[in-house]
Amino acid sequence: MNKMDRIAVLTSGGDSPGMNAAIRAVARTCMFNDKECIGVMRGYEGLIEGDFVPLDRKAIGGIMHRGGTVLKTARSERFKTPEGRELALEQMRKAGIDGLVVIGGDGSFHGAKALHDLGFPTVGIPGTIDNDITGTDETIGFDTAVNTALEAIRKLRDTASSHERLFIVEVMGRNAGFLALEVAVASGAEYVVVPELPLSIGQLCKQLKASYAEHRSHTLIILAEGVMSAAQMCEKLQDTGGYDPRVTVLGYIQRGGSPTSFDIVLSTRMGAFATEGLLIGKSGVMVGNINHKLVFSDLERAWSEHKSLSPELLSLITKMN
Ligand code: ADP
């Protein structure tokens, strides 16, 4: 097994709440095992440039509850080239780094897998609010994003019910509907529109008319950004039966804020598990939380295997309407 005296950690791709708690957990686990921890600034771009900072006790003090990532994140086109990756390896060799923890989404995991294939010990931690990564029930940041969206929607509900309004709320999630579905169930939304399911605008208009006729004071549609924009949907809904439609795009507020306790605990567990994994010779794998238990699975599963929405949650939208 390779020696593992100095472990580096980076955050890459889109940021998500909880990444700082994961960074702290990697650093703390290194300290606990008498190993050194190095932070890489700005993801793979910083790796290529050798932009490294020591993650000692002082550097990680007070970061656990903060949103975003203290290591910053960036997208790096250079890292997608063999030359870029060679430069990154050279920088790590020079700095005496023996293993790397990559916190990010499936794009970042492609990069992690490339390093593993070059013989460099690399382990991934899934960090994205989209929850669109196979191999884990939840990604870091998802729970916080759901709660942030929920808080905003509760406020919209108040004004929606006062004015007999139809609110179309667009939530993030890239090409997946995990965030939209969870938010829809948690907010008691009447409808959810996700990329995974076919959409009939005619059927939706019919349901809205029936709902208005039943004197429902307001209606909420949660729309995943991967389907279309809320403005586009509003245009398509020619006849809402009497409701006055309004559009809200929650946008980047969903990516920010202090992580929930769930996300902090998940990040801390995953950070420790990933680091301990490197110490026992794991590489080319990501940490996942499956049925409340941490497991490793091959990095490529993250993008090659489809992750499905929960049929149970989907059925709740209809049952609770
Ligand atoms: P996310 O990790 O959130 O999905 P991106 O898709 O933007 O974010 O990926 C983040 C970074 O990962 C990219 O900027 C790039 O440096 C690296 N990356 C993405 N795809 C590859 C790839 N096929 N090979 C090597 N590195 C990659």
Residues whose N, C-alpha, C, O or C-beta is under 5 A from the ligand:
A	BS01	ADP	S12 G13 G14 Y44 A74 R75 S76 E77 F79 K80 G104 G105 D106 G107 S108 H110 G111 A114
